[in-house]
């Protein structure tokens, strides 16, 4: 017999197949059949301002003047940043900018070079 997965919400074993999704009759939770295959990827999906995916080691270009917090320095438009590292959090790019030093950037202010 084909075994169905337990409910991810209440762990009930009484789930049933309803076309493109599974349904739990005890708590009413519904989830997609493909949800389990998509959850296996632990790589954070970070995209630049144009929607291109960014990965560790990529080079990016700054698309807006960015003031450096706590100093009078500015990262100018067109500054190329090499060897970025993707991290979790609000500022999702960890990098070293020439002339300024190590800093964190938001992916919405860069484009892939």
C-alpha positions, 0 to 999 in steps of 0.5 A: 500500500502507498503510504501518505506523509503525516500532516506537517501541522498536527502530525496526524496519520489520517491524511488523504490525497486530494488531486494536487495536494494532501489534506488532513481531516483532523486539523484541516491543513492542506499542503502541496505534494511538491512541497517536500522536494522543494524544501531540500534546498538549503541555499538561500536564494538571493537575487540582485536588483534585476532578478538574477540569482547571486552566489558566493564568489560572484562580482557585483556592481553598486547601482546607487550611491550608498552612505556608509553608516557612522562615517562620511564615506560614500560607496559610489554608483558603478563601484565593482565588488568582487568575491561576495559572500551570501549571508542570512539577514537584512543585509544579505551580502558580505563583502570587502569594498576597495578603499572602504573595507569590509561591509554588508550590502543589501542585494537590492542595491547591486547588479551582477557584473 
